[in-house]
């Protein structure tokens, strides 16, 4: 957090001069417009933009302005708050949202059934989510007859395939190179007691903290 103060005229000169050069080029036009037409008229008291640090790093800041009139002079005070981590989390969430939407379109086109798993940095499973599309491929309807747990899937594997499939599954989870994919064919028994062949594909993507989402389809 950083604070500056001066007259309103000082701030207009700063925002249109030296200070403006430290604002990201993609944000300058909007910041200049908002500051001149809204901030100085008390229509808003904060702006959000990217700013260059003394170490030449771009960070996101939220700047709060306050104007006080004393002896016929209007003074401006502003506080810079670094919100880079918040912005990065928002961007990651938006990227994940777009990725999920793209994956849904892909599955719809391929008529495949996706499922999702989450692991911590040590490879321990946090959660598994079987989609209803995948459940219906096997003749099941919801979490009551096909719960969100690994055994719902692994218990249906053919005895001749199970060891091979699970080895490939765990080898993929514990791969730290980011190169290995889960790509196997196997038989599973449906709710109607029919053996069917499936082709499953998936890949881990490791986050900076070491945790991993695994997205697969069959």
Secondary structure by P-SEA (a helix, b strand, c coil): cbbbbbcaaaaaaaaacccccccccccaaaaaaaaacccccccccbbbbbbbccccbbbbbbbbbbbbbcccbbbbbbbbbbaaaaaaaaaaaaaaaaaaaaaaaaaaaacbbbbbbbbccccccccccccaaaaaaacccccccccccccccccccccccaaaaaaaaaaaaaccccccccccccccccccbbbbbbbbbbbbbbccccbbbbbbcc
